[in-house]
Amino acid sequence: MLKKERFEKFLDHFSKNFPEPETELNYNNPYELLVAVILSAQCTDKRVNMVTPKLFERYPSAEIMANAPAEEIFELIRSISYPNNKSKHLAGMARMLINDFNGEVPEKVEDLQKLPGVGRKTANVIASVIYNQPTMAVDTHVFRVSKRIGLVSEKAKTPLEVEKELVKHIPQELIHKSHHWLILHGRYICLARNPQCHLCPLTSICKYYQKLPSAKQEEMKF
Protein backbone atom coordinates (compact mmCIF):
# COMPACT_ATOMS: atom_id res chain seq x y z
CA MET A 1 0.00 0.00 0.00
CA LEU A 2 1.32 3.41 -0.96
CA LYS A 3 1.79 5.98 1.80
CA LYS A 4 -0.64 8.32 0.03
CA GLU A 5 -3.36 5.67 0.18
CA ARG A 6 -2.60 4.99 3.84
CA PHE A 7 -3.04 8.68 4.67
CA GLU A 8 -6.25 8.87 2.63
CA LYS A 9 -7.81 5.96 4.51
CA PHE A 10 -6.66 7.30 7.89
CA LEU A 11 -8.11 10.76 7.21
CA ASP A 12 -11.30 9.36 5.68
CA HIS A 13 -12.02 7.14 8.67
CA PHE A 14 -11.60 9.82 11.32
CA SER A 15 -13.25 12.56 9.27
CA LYS A 16 -16.38 10.40 9.05
CA ASN A 17 -16.36 8.88 12.54
CA PHE A 18 -14.78 11.59 14.70
CA PRO A 19 -15.21 14.86 12.78
CA GLU A 20 -14.72 17.27 15.68
CA PRO A 21 -12.02 15.98 18.04
CA GLU A 22 -11.08 18.08 21.05
CA THR A 23 -8.40 18.17 23.70
CA GLU A 24 -9.27 16.40 26.94
CA LEU A 25 -7.77 19.20 29.01
CA ASN A 26 -10.38 21.41 30.67
CA TYR A 27 -10.07 25.13 29.98
CA ASN A 28 -12.18 28.23 29.35
CA ASN A 29 -9.75 30.56 27.59
CA PRO A 30 -6.28 30.62 25.96
CA TYR A 31 -4.53 31.46 29.25
CA GLU A 32 -6.06 28.45 31.00
CA LEU A 33 -5.16 26.10 28.14
CA LEU A 34 -1.59 27.37 28.14
CA VAL A 35 -1.30 26.69 31.87
CA ALA A 36 -2.87 23.23 31.48
CA VAL A 37 -0.61 22.22 28.60
CA ILE A 38 2.50 23.31 30.51
CA LEU A 39 1.32 21.19 33.45
CA SER A 40 0.54 18.20 31.19
CA ALA A 41 4.17 17.58 30.23
CA GLN A 42 4.93 14.00 31.34
CA CYS A 43 1.66 13.99 33.25
CA THR A 44 -1.83 12.70 32.42
CA ASP A 45 -4.63 15.03 31.37
CA LYS A 46 -6.77 13.43 34.09
CA ARG A 47 -4.34 14.51 36.80
CA VAL A 48 -4.03 18.01 35.32
CA ASN A 49 -7.82 18.38 35.28
CA MET A 50 -7.91 17.48 38.97
CA VAL A 51 -5.46 20.28 39.82
CA THR A 52 -6.46 23.17 37.57
CA PRO A 53 -9.86 24.10 39.12
CA LYS A 54 -8.28 25.32 42.37
CA LEU A 55 -5.32 26.78 40.46
CA PHE A 56 -7.60 28.85 38.20
CA GLU A 57 -9.74 29.86 41.16
CA ARG A 58 -6.64 31.31 42.81
CA TYR A 59 -5.13 32.70 39.60
CA PRO A 60 -7.97 33.43 37.14
CA SER A 61 -5.75 35.53 34.90
CA ALA A 62 -2.15 35.88 33.80
CA GLU A 63 -1.99 39.23 35.57
CA ILE A 64 -2.82 37.67 38.93
CA MET A 65 -0.49 34.71 38.42
CA ALA A 66 2.30 37.09 37.39
CA ASN A 67 2.26 38.55 40.89
CA ALA A 68 2.42 35.15 42.60
CA PRO A 69 5.69 33.64 43.85
CA ALA A 70 6.58 30.24 42.43
CA GLU A 71 6.50 28.79 45.95
CA GLU A 72 2.82 29.67 46.24
CA ILE A 73 1.98 28.11 42.88
CA PHE A 74 3.92 25.01 43.89
CA GLU A 75 1.52 24.31 46.76
CA LEU A 76 -1.38 24.04 44.33
CA ILE A 77 0.35 21.80 41.79
CA ARG A 78 2.48 19.60 44.02
CA SER A 79 0.65 16.43 42.87
CA ILE A 80 1.71 17.15 39.27
CA SER A 81 4.94 15.70 37.90
CA TYR A 82 7.94 18.03 38.33
CA PRO A 83 6.01 20.63 40.36
CA ASN A 84 9.09 22.62 41.32
CA ASN A 85 10.13 23.34 37.74
CA LYS A 86 6.56 23.83 36.54
CA SER A 87 5.71 26.32 39.28
CA LYS A 88 8.71 28.41 38.20
CA HIS A 89 7.68 28.08 34.56
CA LEU A 90 4.13 29.20 35.27
CA ALA A 91 5.26 32.23 37.25
CA GLY A 92 7.74 33.22 34.53
CA MET A 93 5.24 32.53 31.74
CA ALA A 94 2.61 34.76 33.34
CA ARG A 95 5.09 37.61 33.83
CA MET A 96 6.22 37.40 30.22
CA LEU A 97 2.63 37.41 28.96
CA ILE A 98 2.03 40.65 30.86
CA ASN A 99 5.34 42.32 30.07
CA ASP A 100 5.88 41.23 26.46
CA PHE A 101 2.48 40.29 25.04
CA ASN A 102 0.01 42.65 26.75
CA GLY A 103 -1.46 39.76 28.72
CA GLU A 104 -2.53 37.91 25.57
CA VAL A 105 -1.45 34.41 24.56
CA PRO A 106 0.46 34.90 21.28
CA GLU A 107 -0.60 33.18 18.08
CA LYS A 108 2.78 32.54 16.50
CA VAL A 109 4.65 29.37 17.40
CA GLU A 110 7.90 31.35 17.49
CA ASP A 111 6.47 33.75 20.09
CA LEU A 112 4.93 30.97 22.15
CA GLN A 113 8.29 29.22 22.39
CA LYS A 114 9.77 32.30 24.07
CA LEU A 115 7.58 31.63 27.11
CA PRO A 116 9.11 29.67 30.03
CA GLY A 117 8.02 26.04 30.00
CA VAL A 118 6.87 26.18 26.38
CA GLY A 119 8.70 23.99 23.89
CA ARG A 120 7.77 23.27 20.31
CA LYS A 121 5.18 20.63 21.21
CA THR A 122 3.35 22.90 23.66
CA ALA A 123 3.51 25.83 21.24
CA ASN A 124 2.04 23.68 18.48
CA VAL A 125 -0.80 22.56 20.75
CA ILE A 126 -1.76 26.16 21.58
CA ALA A 127 -1.50 27.31 17.98
CA SER A 128 -3.57 24.34 16.85
CA VAL A 129 -6.28 24.24 19.52
CA ILE A 130 -6.79 27.96 20.12
CA TYR A 131 -5.99 29.42 16.72
CA ASN A 132 -6.73 26.44 14.43
CA GLN A 133 -3.33 26.79 12.82
CA PRO A 134 -1.93 23.89 10.77
CA THR A 135 0.56 22.82 13.42
CA MET A 136 1.25 19.24 14.48
CA ALA A 137 2.24 18.69 18.09
CA VAL A 138 4.15 15.41 18.35
CA ASP A 139 3.95 13.79 21.77
CA THR A 140 4.68 10.16 22.60
CA HIS A 141 1.26 9.04 21.31
CA VAL A 142 1.57 10.82 17.97
CA PHE A 143 5.13 9.57 17.56
CA ARG A 144 4.20 5.95 18.32
CA VAL A 145 0.93 5.73 16.39
CA SER A 146 2.14 7.46 13.24
CA LYS A 147 5.12 5.13 13.04
CA ARG A 148 3.14 1.99 13.82
CA ILE A 149 0.51 2.69 11.19
CA GLY A 150 3.18 3.64 8.68
CA LEU A 151 2.27 7.27 8.17
CA VAL A 152 5.90 8.22 8.65
CA SER A 153 9.09 6.43 7.67
CA GLU A 154 11.45 4.51 9.89
CA LYS A 155 14.11 7.14 9.28
CA ALA A 156 12.05 9.70 11.21
CA LYS A 157 13.82 9.41 14.57
CA THR A 158 12.85 12.65 16.32
CA PRO A 159 9.54 14.42 17.05
CA LEU A 160 10.49 17.19 14.62
CA GLU A 161 11.18 14.71 11.83
CA VAL A 162 7.84 13.01 12.48
CA GLU A 163 6.10 16.38 12.52
CA LYS A 164 7.58 17.36 9.15
CA GLU A 165 6.57 14.08 7.51
CA LEU A 166 3.02 14.25 8.84
CA VAL A 167 2.28 17.82 7.79
CA LYS A 168 3.70 17.09 4.36
CA HIS A 169 0.95 14.54 3.67
CA ILE A 170 -2.05 15.98 5.56
CA PRO A 171 -4.20 18.77 4.08
CA GLN A 172 -3.68 21.98 6.05
CA GLU A 173 -7.31 22.18 7.13
CA LEU A 174 -7.04 18.74 8.77
CA ILE A 175 -3.69 19.03 10.51
CA HIS A 176 -5.08 20.42 13.80
CA LYS A 177 -7.70 17.64 13.84
CA SER A 178 -5.20 14.92 12.95
CA HIS A 179 -3.17 15.90 16.00
CA HIS A 180 -6.12 14.96 18.22
CA TRP A 181 -6.97 11.85 16.23
CA LEU A 182 -3.48 10.44 16.67
CA ILE A 183 -3.29 11.32 20.36
CA LEU A 184 -6.67 9.85 21.26
CA HIS A 185 -6.07 6.73 19.17
CA GLY A 186 -2.80 6.19 21.00
CA ARG A 187 -4.33 6.92 24.38
CA TYR A 188 -7.24 4.49 24.13
CA ILE A 189 -6.53 1.91 21.41
CA CYS A 190 -2.95 1.87 20.12
CA LEU A 191 -1.45 1.57 23.60
CA ALA A 192 2.30 1.50 24.03
CA ARG A 193 2.68 -1.90 25.67
CA ASN A 194 -0.55 -3.66 24.77
CA PRO A 195 -2.13 -2.28 21.59
CA GLN A 196 -5.82 -3.10 21.37
CA CYS A 197 -5.75 -4.29 17.78
CA HIS A 198 -9.09 -6.08 18.22
CA LEU A 199 -10.69 -2.66 18.72
CA CYS A 200 -8.77 -0.87 16.00
CA PRO A 201 -10.55 0.19 12.79
CA LEU A 202 -7.22 0.79 11.05
CA THR A 203 -5.73 -2.72 10.92
CA SER A 204 -6.22 -2.88 7.14
CA ILE A 205 -3.70 -0.04 6.69
CA CYS A 206 -1.49 -0.62 9.74
CA LYS A 207 2.07 -1.77 9.06
CA TYR A 208 2.49 -2.98 12.65
CA TYR A 209 -0.57 -5.22 12.46
CA GLN A 210 0.21 -6.52 9.01
CA LYS A 211 3.68 -7.62 10.12
CA LEU A 212 2.23 -9.80 12.88
CA PRO A 213 2.08 -13.57 12.24
CA SER A 214 -1.36 -14.76 11.08
CA ALA A 215 -1.91 -16.64 14.33
CA LYS A 216 -1.21 -13.51 16.35
CA GLN A 217 -3.59 -11.49 14.20
CA GLU A 218 -6.35 -14.02 14.83
CA GLU A 219 -5.59 -13.96 18.53
CA MET A 220 -5.83 -10.18 18.66
CA LYS A 221 -9.28 -10.17 17.04
CA PHE A 222 -10.82 -11.45 20.23
C-alpha positions as CSV (number, residue, x, y, z in Angstrom):
1,M,0.0,0.0,0.0
2,L,1.3,3.4,-1.0
3,K,1.8,6.0,1.8
4,K,-0.6,8.3,0.0
5,E,-3.4,5.7,0.2
6,R,-2.6,5.0,3.8
7,F,-3.0,8.7,4.7
8,E,-6.3,8.9,2.6
9,K,-7.8,6.0,4.5
10,F,-6.7,7.3,7.9
11,L,-8.1,10.8,7.2
12,D,-11.3,9.4,5.7
13,H,-12.0,7.1,8.7
14,F,-11.6,9.8,11.3
15,S,-13.3,12.6,9.3
16,K,-16.4,10.4,9.1
17,N,-16.4,8.9,12.5
18,F,-14.8,11.6,14.7
19,P,-15.2,14.9,12.8
20,E,-14.7,17.3,15.7
21,P,-12.0,16.0,18.0
22,E,-11.1,18.1,21.1
23,T,-8.4,18.2,23.7
24,E,-9.3,16.4,26.9
25,L,-7.8,19.2,29.0
26,N,-10.4,21.4,30.7
27,Y,-10.1,25.1,30.0
28,N,-12.2,28.2,29.3
29,N,-9.8,30.6,27.6
30,P,-6.3,30.6,26.0
31,Y,-4.5,31.5,29.2
32,E,-6.1,28.5,31.0
33,L,-5.2,26.1,28.1
34,L,-1.6,27.4,28.1
35,V,-1.3,26.7,31.9
36,A,-2.9,23.2,31.5
37,V,-0.6,22.2,28.6
38,I,2.5,23.3,30.5
39,L,1.3,21.2,33.4
40,S,0.5,18.2,31.2
41,A,4.2,17.6,30.2
42,Q,4.9,14.0,31.3
43,C,1.7,14.0,33.3
44,T,-1.8,12.7,32.4
45,D,-4.6,15.0,31.4
46,K,-6.8,13.4,34.1
47,R,-4.3,14.5,36.8
48,V,-4.0,18.0,35.3
49,N,-7.8,18.4,35.3
50,M,-7.9,17.5,39.0
51,V,-5.5,20.3,39.8
52,T,-6.5,23.2,37.6
53,P,-9.9,24.1,39.1
54,K,-8.3,25.3,42.4
55,L,-5.3,26.8,40.5
56,F,-7.6,28.8,38.2
57,E,-9.7,29.9,41.2
58,R,-6.6,31.3,42.8
59,Y,-5.1,32.7,39.6
60,P,-8.0,33.4,37.1
61,S,-5.8,35.5,34.9
62,A,-2.2,35.9,33.8
63,E,-2.0,39.2,35.6
64,I,-2.8,37.7,38.9
65,M,-0.5,34.7,38.4
66,A,2.3,37.1,37.4
67,N,2.3,38.5,40.9
68,A,2.4,35.1,42.6
69,P,5.7,33.6,43.8
70,A,6.6,30.2,42.4
71,E,6.5,28.8,46.0
72,E,2.8,29.7,46.2
73,I,2.0,28.1,42.9
74,F,3.9,25.0,43.9
75,E,1.5,24.3,46.8
76,L,-1.4,24.0,44.3
77,I,0.4,21.8,41.8
78,R,2.5,19.6,44.0
79,S,0.7,16.4,42.9
80,I,1.7,17.1,39.3
81,S,4.9,15.7,37.9
82,Y,7.9,18.0,38.3
83,P,6.0,20.6,40.4
84,N,9.1,22.6,41.3
85,N,10.1,23.3,37.7
86,K,6.6,23.8,36.5
87,S,5.7,26.3,39.3
88,K,8.7,28.4,38.2
89,H,7.7,28.1,34.6
90,L,4.1,29.2,35.3
91,A,5.3,32.2,37.2
92,G,7.7,33.2,34.5
93,M,5.2,32.5,31.7
94,A,2.6,34.8,33.3
95,R,5.1,37.6,33.8
96,M,6.2,37.4,30.2
97,L,2.6,37.4,29.0
98,I,2.0,40.7,30.9
99,N,5.3,42.3,30.1
100,D,5.9,41.2,26.5
101,F,2.5,40.3,25.0
102,N,0.0,42.6,26.7
103,G,-1.5,39.8,28.7
104,E,-2.5,37.9,25.6
105,V,-1.4,34.4,24.6
106,P,0.5,34.9,21.3
107,E,-0.6,33.2,18.1
108,K,2.8,32.5,16.5
109,V,4.6,29.4,17.4
110,E,7.9,31.3,17.5
111,D,6.5,33.7,20.1
112,L,4.9,31.0,22.2
113,Q,8.3,29.2,22.4
114,K,9.8,32.3,24.1
115,L,7.6,31.6,27.1
116,P,9.1,29.7,30.0
117,G,8.0,26.0,30.0
118,V,6.9,26.2,26.4
119,G,8.7,24.0,23.9
120,R,7.8,23.3,20.3
121,K,5.2,20.6,21.2
122,T,3.3,22.9,23.7
123,A,3.5,25.8,21.2
124,N,2.0,23.7,18.5
125,V,-0.8,22.6,20.8
126,I,-1.8,26.2,21.6
127,A,-1.5,27.3,18.0
128,S,-3.6,24.3,16.9
129,V,-6.3,24.2,19.5
130,I,-6.8,28.0,20.1
131,Y,-6.0,29.4,16.7
132,N,-6.7,26.4,14.4
133,Q,-3.3,26.8,12.8
134,P,-1.9,23.9,10.8
135,T,0.6,22.8,13.4
136,M,1.2,19.2,14.5
137,A,2.2,18.7,18.1
138,V,4.2,15.4,18.3
139,D,4.0,13.8,21.8
140,T,4.7,10.2,22.6
141,H,1.3,9.0,21.3
142,V,1.6,10.8,18.0
143,F,5.1,9.6,17.6
144,R,4.2,6.0,18.3
145,V,0.9,5.7,16.4
146,S,2.1,7.5,13.2
147,K,5.1,5.1,13.0
148,R,3.1,2.0,13.8
149,I,0.5,2.7,11.2
150,G,3.2,3.6,8.7
151,L,2.3,7.3,8.2
152,V,5.9,8.2,8.7
153,S,9.1,6.4,7.7
154,E,11.4,4.5,9.9
155,K,14.1,7.1,9.3
156,A,12.0,9.7,11.2
157,K,13.8,9.4,14.6
158,T,12.8,12.7,16.3
159,P,9.5,14.4,17.1
160,L,10.5,17.2,14.6
161,E,11.2,14.7,11.8
162,V,7.8,13.0,12.5
163,E,6.1,16.4,12.5
164,K,7.6,17.4,9.1
165,E,6.6,14.1,7.5
166,L,3.0,14.3,8.8
167,V,2.3,17.8,7.8
168,K,3.7,17.1,4.4
169,H,0.9,14.5,3.7
170,I,-2.0,16.0,5.6
171,P,-4.2,18.8,4.1
172,Q,-3.7,22.0,6.0
173,E,-7.3,22.2,7.1
174,L,-7.0,18.7,8.8
175,I,-3.7,19.0,10.5
176,H,-5.1,20.4,13.8
177,K,-7.7,17.6,13.8
178,S,-5.2,14.9,12.9
179,H,-3.2,15.9,16.0
180,H,-6.1,15.0,18.2
181,W,-7.0,11.8,16.2
182,L,-3.5,10.4,16.7
183,I,-3.3,11.3,20.4
184,L,-6.7,9.8,21.3
185,H,-6.1,6.7,19.2
186,G,-2.8,6.2,21.0
187,R,-4.3,6.9,24.4
188,Y,-7.2,4.5,24.1
189,I,-6.5,1.9,21.4
190,C,-3.0,1.9,20.1
191,L,-1.4,1.6,23.6
192,A,2.3,1.5,24.0
193,R,2.7,-1.9,25.7
194,N,-0.5,-3.7,24.8
195,P,-2.1,-2.3,21.6
196,Q,-5.8,-3.1,21.4
197,C,-5.8,-4.3,17.8
198,H,-9.1,-6.1,18.2
199,L,-10.7,-2.7,18.7
200,C,-8.8,-0.9,16.0
201,P,-10.6,0.2,12.8
202,L,-7.2,0.8,11.1
203,T,-5.7,-2.7,10.9
204,S,-6.2,-2.9,7.1
205,I,-3.7,0.0,6.7
206,C,-1.5,-0.6,9.7
207,K,2.1,-1.8,9.1
208,Y,2.5,-3.0,12.6
209,Y,-0.6,-5.2,12.5
210,Q,0.2,-6.5,9.0
211,K,3.7,-7.6,10.1
212,L,2.2,-9.8,12.9
213,P,2.1,-13.6,12.2
214,S,-1.4,-14.8,11.1
215,A,-1.9,-16.6,14.3
216,K,-1.2,-13.5,16.3
217,Q,-3.6,-11.5,14.2
218,E,-6.3,-14.0,14.8
219,E,-5.6,-14.0,18.5
220,M,-5.8,-10.2,18.7
221,K,-9.3,-10.2,17.0
222,F,-10.8,-11.5,20.2
